[in-house]
Amino acid sequence: MTRLANLSPTSTAFVLASTILAYEPLRWLLGSWQDPSYASSGLIYLAALLALGVWSLSSPVKTAETHHRQIAVLLLVASALIRLASQVLAINVIGGLALALDVFALATFFKTGERRRAVSPFWLSVLFLFTLPVERILQRLIGYPLQELSANLSCAGLDLFFTDLSCSGIRIALAGRDVLVDLPCSGTSGLMLAMAFVVLLNALYRPALMTAVLWLGLAFLFAVLGNALRIMLLAVGLAFPEAVLGADVMAGPLHDLIGYLTLALSMVPVFVLYRPKAKAHTAAIWQMPLPPMSRAARSLSALLFLSLAAVIVSLPRQALDVSATTKPQPLPVRLGGEIGMDEALLPVEQRYFELYGGHAQKRRYGPMALTLVHTSSPLRHLHAPDDCLRGLGFEVTFLGTRFDPVPTAYYRATSADGGDWRVAVTFTSSTGAVTHNIAEAIWLWLKAPGSRWTSIQRITPWSLAEDRQTAFEAATRAALDLTSPEL
């Protein structure tokens, strides 16, 4: 704290410039922790980071090296360049990367790596990345290949013990019971915890970079194997409920308990074997000649950096992944025996589509509703209903998936005023692909980035009679020509 109080005008200018650059990314990050649609655990990782920082700063500095200020300045300049990309491309996550570099700069400035209780500034900044909504990003980008990998490993394991087993993609059938390795089973939550655990160990032990990366790779492998074991146990519990005394392994708290148990087992090798030697000098990577600067040069550089910060935050934002103009299909006039009435988008929805392109349609048919979202940029516009509805204040439960007659994911959404709804969603593309899985939709789009995608949500009251529910689903499929893809 004394060091902050005695900042020179030059240092004050650097701090002010960094604060200007960090304001918007930090505001977004704080919002992501409070927004239910992100389902972020960022505050937990921030608490771990702060605990490590305070633990280190409360011990004395062991070395007399003096180039830490120049290193911190170089990191702040690099952070400013990343913040420039975030501003111009209107991608908030890039701004979050800039904040991680700011953490690196602060930890370097305060010499956390040179204290008696040393903590690596670099690995502290990596730990900060976990405060971002990384899990959601991972689910959308690599969730589908993780699903397939987990399903294949689980099938290989189950095949050692059972003969009445069949596997097809992410579907497993055991003893006549269908088990789907859906997006929540991709293992991204466990993967996040495993990787964060090793990053924390790297921060404390400060190993050589290659050693640290090797352990991260091993943790990734162990976490994937642990998730496969979790799916195997869930499959056995579904197929043979008598083995778990008739308990529902897909319901809490048993479902969560199985997940935590298998994750803990997967991390046992890391906990037992991780004992790398710390590098002799944590700042060895920075042992490069740094020319001394005169007071005038330092003052000029601070002024230039402050000016650069002001310019960066003033630049117009132009998102890179704006959807091309889409031609919405006409919604049916009548469905399920009810005349359709168009509904206006919410103001927040209207602003979003104005900024990032795409198009949404809403029409209500008596107590039932149909919502379509059209886009050529599914990373921006397509979301699973639990993402969107949680952001609107709903409590959302994933109910499962059906593949017949078309792949469809089902959710139960309960509003704050007690309204109860069944939400069914299917994603279709201009190439003919049909899926229930947002991760698969994005994976297919990455393979064919010119394709256009549509989210089709059917919303009905939970209390709606089953025959009316079935009739509405059938009428929607017929009106929108929604058919299952060829297998």
Solvent accessible surface area in square Angstrom, and as a share of the most:
residue,aa,sasa,rsa
1,M,183,0.82
2,T,100,0.58
3,R,75,0.28
4,L,76,0.38
5,A,86,0.66
6,N,111,0.57
7,L,44,0.22
8,S,53,0.34
9,P,118,0.74
10,T,26,0.15
11,S,23,0.15
12,T,68,0.40
13,A,19,0.15
14,F,19,0.08
15,V,70,0.40
16,L,88,0.44
17,A,0,0.00
18,S,19,0.12
19,T,79,0.46
20,I,56,0.28
21,L,8,0.04
22,A,19,0.15
23,Y,140,0.53
24,E,51,0.23
25,P,7,0.04
26,L,77,0.38
27,R,132,0.48
28,W,31,0.11
29,L,0,0.00
30,L,82,0.41
31,G,32,0.31
32,S,1,0.00
33,W,39,0.14
34,Q,152,0.67
35,D,48,0.25
36,P,71,0.44
37,S,16,0.10
38,Y,50,0.19
39,A,75,0.58
40,S,30,0.20
41,S,55,0.35
42,G,1,0.01
43,L,103,0.51
44,I,122,0.62
45,Y,17,0.07
46,L,38,0.19
47,A,61,0.47
48,A,32,0.25
49,L,15,0.08
50,L,98,0.49
51,A,63,0.48
52,L,17,0.09
53,G,13,0.12
54,V,99,0.57
55,W,113,0.40
56,S,0,0.00
57,L,78,0.39
58,S,74,0.48
59,S,5,0.03
60,P,72,0.45
61,V,56,0.32
62,K,135,0.57
63,T,52,0.30
64,A,91,0.71
65,E,32,0.14
66,T,109,0.63
67,H,34,0.15
68,H,14,0.06
69,R,112,0.41
70,Q,58,0.26
71,I,4,0.02
72,A,7,0.05
73,V,48,0.27
74,L,87,0.43
75,L,13,0.06
76,L,26,0.13
77,V,57,0.32
78,A,37,0.29
79,S,4,0.03
80,A,0,0.00
81,L,103,0.51
82,I,50,0.25
83,R,6,0.02
84,L,58,0.29
85,A,37,0.29
86,S,3,0.02
87,Q,13,0.06
88,V,57,0.33
89,L,50,0.25
90,A,4,0.03
91,I,46,0.24
92,N,52,0.27
93,V,46,0.26
94,I,37,0.19
95,G,1,0.01
96,G,0,0.00
97,L,75,0.37
98,A,3,0.02
99,L,10,0.05
100,A,8,0.06
101,L,36,0.18
102,D,22,0.11
103,V,26,0.15
104,F,22,0.09
105,A,2,0.02
106,L,104,0.52
107,A,8,0.06
108,T,15,0.09
109,F,28,0.12
110,F,36,0.15
111,K,21,0.09
112,T,4,0.02
113,G,5,0.05
114,E,15,0.07
115,R,28,0.10
116,R,165,0.60
117,R,84,0.31
118,A,11,0.09
119,V,0,0.00
120,S,10,0.06
121,P,19,0.12
122,F,81,0.34
123,W,15,0.05
124,L,4,0.02
125,S,7,0.04
126,V,27,0.15
127,L,2,0.01
128,F,14,0.06
129,L,52,0.26
130,F,23,0.09
131,T,0,0.00
132,L,6,0.03
133,P,7,0.05
134,V,35,0.20
135,E,50,0.22
136,R,50,0.18
137,I,51,0.26
138,L,43,0.21
139,Q,41,0.18
140,R,21,0.08
141,L,64,0.32
142,I,58,0.29
143,G,0,0.00
144,Y,31,0.12
145,P,38,0.24
146,L,11,0.05
147,Q,0,0.00
148,E,62,0.28
149,L,74,0.37
150,S,1,0.01
151,A,0,0.00
152,N,92,0.47
153,L,56,0.28
154,S,0,0.00
155,C,14,0.09
156,A,62,0.48
157,G,13,0.12
158,L,1,0.00
159,D,94,0.49
160,L,143,0.71
161,F,147,0.61
162,F,47,0.20
163,T,140,0.82
164,D,75,0.39
165,L,33,0.17
166,S,67,0.43
167,C,60,0.36
168,S,80,0.52
169,G,47,0.45
170,I,13,0.07
171,R,91,0.33
172,I,0,0.00
173,A,34,0.26
174,L,0,0.00
175,A,37,0.29
176,G,77,0.74
177,R,110,0.40
178,D,79,0.41
179,V,10,0.06
180,L,35,0.17
181,V,1,0.00
182,D,11,0.06
183,L,22,0.11
184,P,78,0.49
185,C,12,0.07
186,S,3,0.02
187,G,12,0.11
188,T,1,0.01
189,S,58,0.38
190,G,20,0.20
191,L,9,0.05
192,M,11,0.05
193,L,78,0.39
194,A,1,0.00
195,M,42,0.19
196,A,8,0.06
197,F,64,0.27
198,V,0,0.00
199,V,2,0.01
200,L,49,0.24
201,L,24,0.12
202,N,0,0.00
203,A,0,0.00
204,L,56,0.28
205,Y,70,0.27
206,R,49,0.18
207,P,6,0.04
208,A,45,0.35
209,L,99,0.49
210,M,149,0.67
211,T,45,0.26
212,A,0,0.00
213,V,72,0.41
214,L,109,0.54
215,W,31,0.11
216,L,29,0.14
217,G,43,0.41
218,L,56,0.28
219,A,0,0.00
220,F,72,0.30
221,L,90,0.45
222,F,44,0.19
223,A,8,0.06
224,V,10,0.06
225,L,83,0.42
226,G,6,0.06
227,N,12,0.06
228,A,5,0.04
229,L,64,0.32
230,R,25,0.09
231,I,3,0.01
232,M,33,0.15
233,L,74,0.37
234,L,3,0.02
235,A,0,0.00
236,V,38,0.22
237,G,4,0.04
238,L,29,0.14
239,A,13,0.10
240,F,54,0.23
241,P,55,0.34
242,E,120,0.54
243,A,68,0.53
244,V,47,0.27
245,L,175,0.87
246,G,55,0.53
247,A,44,0.34
248,D,87,0.45
249,V,1,0.01
250,M,91,0.41
251,A,43,0.33
252,G,57,0.55
253,P,114,0.72
254,L,49,0.25
255,H,41,0.18
256,D,79,0.41
257,L,111,0.55
258,I,19,0.10
259,G,17,0.17
260,Y,140,0.53
261,L,97,0.48
262,T,2,0.01
263,L,30,0.15
264,A,57,0.44
265,L,94,0.47
266,S,12,0.08
267,M,19,0.08
268,V,73,0.42
269,P,44,0.27
270,V,0,0.00
271,F,136,0.57
272,V,89,0.51
273,L,118,0.59
274,Y,1,0.00
275,R,151,0.55
276,P,21,0.13
277,K,185,0.78
278,A,46,0.36
279,K,72,0.31
280,A,118,0.92
281,H,56,0.25
282,T,30,0.17
283,A,11,0.09
284,A,47,0.36
285,I,121,0.61
286,W,52,0.18
287,Q,104,0.46
288,M,91,0.40
289,P,132,0.83
290,L,45,0.22
291,P,98,0.62
292,P,129,0.81
293,M,86,0.38
294,S,71,0.46
295,R,190,0.69
296,A,76,0.59
297,A,37,0.29
298,R,105,0.38
299,S,52,0.33
300,L,103,0.51
301,S,37,0.24
302,A,2,0.02
303,L,108,0.54
304,L,108,0.54
305,F,11,0.04
306,L,43,0.22
307,S,54,0.35
308,L,66,0.33
309,A,0,0.00
310,A,48,0.37
311,V,84,0.48
312,I,1,0.01
313,V,53,0.30
314,S,87,0.56
315,L,57,0.28
316,P,108,0.68
317,R,98,0.36
318,Q,121,0.54
319,A,11,0.08
320,L,131,0.65
321,D,42,0.22
322,V,56,0.32
323,S,9,0.06
324,A,50,0.39
325,T,124,0.72
326,T,16,0.10
327,K,188,0.80
328,P,46,0.29
329,Q,63,0.28
330,P,119,0.75
331,L,14,0.07
332,P,24,0.15
333,V,108,0.62
334,R,137,0.50
335,L,6,0.03
336,G,27,0.26
337,G,52,0.50
338,E,50,0.22
339,I,92,0.47
340,G,14,0.13
341,M,136,0.61
342,D,102,0.53
343,E,72,0.32
344,A,93,0.72
345,L,39,0.19
346,L,74,0.37
347,P,93,0.59
348,V,81,0.47
349,E,42,0.19
350,Q,82,0.37
351,R,138,0.50
352,Y,75,0.29
353,F,30,0.13
354,E,123,0.55
355,L,120,0.59
356,Y,25,0.10
357,G,18,0.17
358,G,19,0.18
359,H,71,0.32
360,A,12,0.09
361,Q,30,0.13
362,K,42,0.18
363,R,43,0.16
364,R,84,0.31
365,Y,0,0.00
366,G,34,0.32
367,P,47,0.30
368,M,1,0.00
369,A,10,0.08
370,L,0,0.00
371,T,20,0.12
372,L,0,0.00
373,V,20,0.12
374,H,12,0.05
375,T,0,0.00
376,S,20,0.13
377,S,5,0.03
378,P,0,0.00
379,L,61,0.30
380,R,35,0.13
381,H,10,0.05
382,L,0,0.00
383,H,36,0.16
384,A,11,0.08
385,P,0,0.00
386,D,31,0.16
387,D,25,0.13
388,C,52,0.31
389,L,25,0.12
390,R,75,0.27
391,G,37,0.36
392,L,88,0.44
393,G,49,0.47
394,F,50,0.21
395,E,126,0.56
396,V,10,0.06
397,T,73,0.42
398,F,68,0.28
399,L,83,0.41
400,G,23,0.22
401,T,28,0.16
402,R,152,0.55
403,F,52,0.22
404,D,120,0.62
405,P,67,0.42
406,V,4,0.02
407,P,11,0.07
408,T,3,0.02
409,A,2,0.02
410,Y,27,0.10
411,Y,15,0.06
412,R,85,0.31
413,A,1,0.01
414,T,46,0.27
415,S,22,0.14
416,A,107,0.83
417,D,131,0.68
418,G,54,0.52
419,G,23,0.22
420,D,40,0.21
421,W,70,0.25
422,R,50,0.18
423,V,2,0.01
424,A,1,0.01
425,V,1,0.01
426,T,0,0.00
427,F,1,0.00
428,T,24,0.14
429,S,15,0.10
430,S,83,0.53
431,T,96,0.56
432,G,51,0.49
433,A,24,0.19
434,V,22,0.12
435,T,3,0.02
436,H,9,0.04
437,N,4,0.02
438,I,7,0.03
439,A,1,0.01
440,E,36,0.16
441,A,0,0.00
442,I,0,0.00
443,W,77,0.27
444,L,55,0.27
445,W,32,0.11
446,L,79,0.40
447,K,142,0.60
448,A,40,0.31
449,P,89,0.56
450,G,71,0.68
451,S,7,0.05
452,R,105,0.38
453,W,3,0.01
454,T,19,0.11
455,S,4,0.03
456,I,5,0.03
457,Q,22,0.10
458,R,3,0.01
459,I,38,0.19
460,T,1,0.01
461,P,23,0.15
462,W,74,0.26
463,S,106,0.69
464,L,24,0.12
465,A,54,0.42
466,E,140,0.63
467,D,100,0.52
468,R,88,0.32
469,Q,21,0.09
470,T,80,0.46
471,A,52,0.40
472,F,0,0.00
473,E,13,0.06
474,A,43,0.33
475,A,31,0.24
476,T,0,0.00
477,R,51,0.19
478,A,84,0.65
479,A,52,0.40
480,L,17,0.08
481,D,116,0.60
482,L,11,0.05
483,T,88,0.51
484,S,53,0.34
485,P,45,0.28
486,E,172,0.77
487,L,212,1.05
